[in-house]
Amino acid sequence: MAERVLKIKNYRNIGVEETQELLLNTSLAPGEMGSMVVVVGPNNCGKSNCLDALISFGSKDGLSGKDVPDFSNENPSPRLSVAIANDDITLGIDKILVDGKKSIEKYFYNDKKNNIMIESNLVSKPSQAAIDFGLSIVSYNVKNGHSSRLPEQYRQMAIDATNTRSLTDRYDIVEPVHKVNISVFGTAYWKNIGSHYTDQMVSGYIKEFDPTMYETPREIIEWETKNQMSVYPTIIRFAETVTANSQLLVTPDQVGNSPFFKALFSAIGFNVDELVNCYKKAREQNMFGLLKKTAKDINTRLLDVTAQFNRMFFLSDKKYIFELTLEKEAIYLSIFIDDIALHLDKQSAGFRWFFNFYFSVIMKNNLKRGDIIVMDEPATNLHMQGVQELRTFIKNYAKKYELTFVVSTHLPFFVDVNHLEEVRIVNRVGTGAIIESKFHVFGSGEETDALRPIKDALTISRYVLYDQGTTHTVFVEGVTDYCYLTAFKNLFKINNIVFLPIQGVKKPGIVDTLLKVEKLPTILVDGDFEGDSFKTKNQNKKNVEVISLTDIDPSWKNIEDLFGPEDKPKTKFFNDSVAFKNRLTASCVSKTTKDNFKKLLENIAV
């Protein structure tokens, strides 16, 4: 079992009483990692703060004084961690706000099996420009005969750095040298080193040598190499934009101010000023044929964009083509498929969303396995079918490229009853917020109706989540039953059944509770003592059908008995059952397993 979580402590209104965890992934294995996380909750509960915490973790200076909870007299320090854990190893990165002003980061690695525990040491990560400046002020100090004024541990280091023209990663020397130089030569001594330096540049360079990042332990590097992903993921916020067909056309005078065309030209490595100058020259010489060569250059570059777009949009039989046209008074991008020109506004919600996502995210970021895309309240302008189409597209895209999308929403159509494992509920408790990441423990695991906390968080009625008139609800004992049965239901494309877990049959009043939410509930129980007792107790109740696994096959005592020997799950853990659900395809289980589940589903569907 493995998982990746964001741990939040003292961040605004989250984690004030105790650390809260936002579950990001239930598996890191190839084919199982790509996921969609749907964050729901009432207004003003802290959903946006959860997303901001992710963005803060992914930003170099993400934490600041504004993130300190403002309703505590203790002035607690915000702390964010992305932690990866399996049965033997826990590793990740902590980001901590120090003195209410700056955030520092450190790696941690705990190998329980081999009894190894590591916390990395602080190091600086200055830019090359800062390093060049640092070496210059060290050399300035030494060459002017003032190295003896430095603290003793830095004197020989300064001389060696001057002679070798290298700081050799000993960046801690820069600040003491800077202080000595100010005391000897004055506050503006650096003007004698380079006239191009400014107060702001120097202040920024010195700040870069302030150790805020911990060195990467060898064990972390080895883990990253083995798992082909970074412990420190790229985390970006996708700002929802809608590119209309009208935005694909501009006048030559407008092109430099068009966000879309600036992004397009930046992505293909073409300087928009070249196009502006080309038009200027064409007008001056009245030779608009000059535009033809520039258009050819741009469209040649667009070939790579077109190929990547088609590859990522995973179309197999049809290919989109992008083509830029330069006319005397107009510049426009055309979209073709099979030589047919397309109107962007009339394309599917999934295509239009991906079109924006591609040009604003993919073209600007080198996304890798395990990276995270944050979306706050997307698709508010789409109708129900458009939202569902977009949701399906995002999920498929995440799975194919092993990315994680974290989406906060108040739209119920982003919640799929066949994928409740995606839901995270944020609720306000007192002045703080708590996060419930696993749907089988919503309401402390005592909730018989698995959908009630979700519909309460979305402030909707139950029927909005699925059509009870055309879909039969089958209640199952637990989350593993839900995951396995829903996985095979989806595999066999059986759409008239919805499975929901009730978390065991021991709780009193289960049937009465289910009759309030379902007129004719069916309850599927194990063929063990508890299941048999429950069936006997309720077999004469009106409008309730209790089916035992042994009613369908005497050899089936629990859901794991339906698996062939080679497929049988090793655990009943939530994460493992979700991972199986995500990876299930017709080819990854035996014929015995498929036949058994098909037999069960056909008997229930009757």
C-alpha positions, 0 to 999 in steps of 0.5 A: 500500500502506498499513498501521497498526501499534503499535510497542512498545519496552522495554514490559515484556518486549516490544521489549527487543532491538529494536522489535516491531510489531503489525500492526493494519490492512493497508489504510485505504481505505473498505471495507477497514479493518475488521479482526480481529486474533487474537493467539496464543502459548503461556502466559506469552509476552507476549500480554496485554502486547501488549494492555496496550500498546495500552490504555496507548497509548490512556490519558492516563497509560498509561505508568508505572514498572511498564512498565519492563522489570525484567530490564535494568540500563539502566532503559530507557524504554518507548516506544509508537507508532501509525504509519500509513504508505503509499508516500509518507507516515509519520505517527502518535504517539509515547508515551514514558515520561520519567524513569520517571514521566510519559508524554509524547506527540508527533505525527510526520509524514514526507512523503518525496515532498515532503521534509517532516518534522515533530515537534510541539512540547510543549503543555499540555492542561488542563481548563477547571477547571484553566484557571480556577484558573490564571487566578485565581492569576495575577490574584492575583499581579498584583493584589497587586503581585508580578508583578515577582517573576516571571521577566522573560519572564512579567511582561507576560504575567501583566499581560495575562492579568489584564487580558483575563481569558484565558491565551490558551493560554500555560499555561507561565506557571502553574507559575512564578506558583504558585512565586512565590505560595508564596514570597510568601504561603505554601503555602496562599495559594490558600485566599484565592482560593477556599475550596472548593479543597483540597490535592489539587485544587490539586496536580491542577490544577498537574499539568495544566499540565505539558506532556505532549501535543504540538500537532497539526500542520496536516498531521496535521489535514488528513490526518485530515479527508481520511481521516475518521479520527483518527490517535489512535484511541479504544482501549477494553478490552471486559471480557467479561461475561455478562448472564443473563436473571435480571439483567434483573429486580430489585426496586425496592430493588436497582435502584440497585446493579444494574450492568446497570440503572445502565448502561442508565439512564446510556445513555438519560440517565435518573437512577436516583434519579428511579426510586428516589424515584418508588417511595418516593413511590408507597409513601408515598401508596399510589399505584402508578399513579405508576409508569406515567408514569415507565415511559412516560418510560423506554420513550420514551427506549428507542426510540432505543436499540432503533432503534440496536441493530437498526441495528447488529445489521444485521437486515433483516426482524426487529426487536428491541424493549426494554420496561421494566416497573415493578411494585409489587415488580419492575422488569424489561426484556423483549426482544421480536421480532415480539411474541414475548418472548425469554429472553436465556439461550436466544439465540444466542452472537452475540446475547448477545455483542452485547447485552453489547457494545452496553450496555457499549461502544457505549452508553458510547463514541462509536466512530468509524472506525478505533477499536480494541476490545481483548478478552483471552481472550473466549468462554472459556465458549462451546462450539466452535460458539458461539466460531465464531459469535461470531468471525464476528459480530465480524468482520462487525461490524468490517468494517461499522463499520470498527473493529479488534478485537484479540483474544488467545486460546488457543482454536483456534476463533478461528483460521480457515484461510481468514483466516490474515492475521488471526493474530499470533504472540507468542513468548518468546525469552530474557527478551523477547517477539517478535511475528510479524505476517504469517503468511507469514514465521512462522519467518523465512519458511522454514517450508513448513507455514504452520500449524505455528507457529500450532498450536505457539503454540496447543499443539494438533494440526493437525486441530483447525484444520480437518477434513482428512477432509472438506476437501482441502488445496491448497498454493500457492506464496505468500501472494498466491496464498493470498489471491486463491484463498481470496477467490474460494473464499469468494465462490463458497461452495466449502467443501471446499478449503483453500488453504495457502501454502508460500512458493515451490518452491525449498526442498529437501524440500518434498514430504516435509514436506507428506506428513507433514501431508497424506496426499494433498497437491495442489500448485498451481504457476505455469506458469513455469520454476520451476513446470514444473521442480518439476512434472517433478521430482515428477510420478512421486511417489506420493500427490502431485499437482502441478498447473500453472496452464498445465494448466488454461489455457495462457495462465495463467503466474501467478495474476495472469493470471486477472484481467481487464485492469481488475482486474489487481493492481498489486503482489504485496505482502502488504497489497495482497492482503489488502486485495483479499481483504477487499473482494472482492464479486461486484460489484467484479470483472469477469465475466472475472475471476470466470469465470477463477477459477471455472474454476480452482477447479472444476478443482482441486475435481474 
